[in-house]
Amino acid sequence: MASEKINQKNLKSALLASWSEKTSWTKNFDPENPSANQCRVTSAVVQKLLGGKVLYAVIKKRPFTSHFWNRLPNGKEIDFTLGQFSKSVIIPKGTIAPIKEVLSAPRIKKTYPLLLKAVKHYLLKIS
């Protein structure tokens, strides 16, 4: 699956169709806010499919809230899970999170292969 064949609209649809309790960071899936708790795994999948870098920022220290999104190879930033936050939330400037670190958490070792497989399956189905 070549990255040049994946457009952002189709990728967004694939993510929306693929997010679930099984891919959520906290296992608390909310169909009304499907991107909630999906940012880390989503950013890893987007990086795998489109290349570029994963960005990371701490939004709040208490309770701890962080966020992950992507910088594409062309330098454009893309955030498929920004909708999980209210408009009043300010996302600080991100720092690059090495993909090895992004994928090192125990939970993501389960969620990443599931989301990647589901997204690829969806994209193949619509192509």
Secondary structure, 3 states (H helix, E strand, C coil): CCHHHCCHHHHHHHHHHHCCCCCCCCCCCCCCCCCCCCHHHHHHHHHHHHCCEEEEEEEEECCEEEEEEEECCCCCEECCCHHHCCCCCCCCCCEEECHHHHCCCHHHHHHHHHHHHHHHHHHHHHC
